[in-house]
Each structure stands twice: as structure tokens, then as C-alpha cells.
């Protein structure tokens, strides 16, 4: 069981999560994976599934995507 301080209400915890950098990065990465899933499913003429899309995207695109994302952030 996780002890949540009484000062930290569930709504506050949700707000902290949504504003965290890690969570925003997770959402951005997930969006890219879903986009990749759609493109590859269209090419295959069938739904390739999330797991296959995830593994394929990670092997082929993740490193370059992260480099580009970090580069864009450093320019801002």
C-alpha cells in the first residue's frame, strides 16, 4: 500500500503527473508509436497490432526520434 501524504489529494497527484516531463515524453512517444502502427498497418493491409508496431518503431526509429526531440528542445 502506498502512503500518500494527506496534503497531496488524488486530484493534485493527477495534476503533477500530467505536468511531469516523464509523462509528457511518454505521451509523445506513444503518439509516434500509434502513428507508426497506422502507417505500417496500411502498408500491410491489416492491423499489425501495438506490440509489433512498438518493437518495430523502437528498433528503427526511436533513437533518431529522441535525438531530434532533444535537439528541438535545446533550440527553444
N, C-alpha and C positions, 0 to 999 in steps of 0.2 A: 504494500500500500504506500502510495506517495503522500507525504505530508506537504500540503500546500499552506503557506502562511495565511492566516486569516485576513491579512491586509491585501492579499492577492486573490481577487474574486475570479471565477471562471471567465467572465467577460474580459477582464484585464489580461488574463493569460492568453486568450484568443487574440487580443489586440497585439500583445507582444509577439506572438508567433507570426501573425500576418505582417508585422513590420520588421521582422528579423531578416537579415541578409541571407542567411542559410535557406530560409523558407522561400524567399523570392528567387534565389538561384535554383532551388528545386523546381519551382513552378515554371521558370523559363526553360529549364532542361526538359521537363515533362512535355511542354508545348512543342519543343523541337522534335521529340521522340514521336509524339502523336502526328505531327506534320510528316515525318519520315514514314510512319506507318501508313498514312493515307497515300502518299506517293508510291511507295513500294506495293501496296495493295492494288492500286490502279494498274501498275505495270504487270502484276501477276494475274490480274483479272479476278482476284478473290481476296478476302480479308486474310492477311498474313498473321494477324494476332499481335498483341502488345509485346509479348516476350521475345518473339523473333525480331520485331522492329527495334526493341530496346537493345538487344545484343548486336544487331547489325549496325545500328547507329553508333553504339559505343565503340565498336571496332573500326568503323570507317570515318566517323565524323566528330566524335566528342572532343578529341584533342584540339583539332583546328577550331571548333566552335568555342571552346574555352579560351584559347589564345586570342581569338577575335574579340570575344566578350571582355576579356581583361584589358586588351588594347583600347577598346572603345571607352571603357570606364576610366582609364588613365588619361584619356584625352579630355574628359569632362572636368 
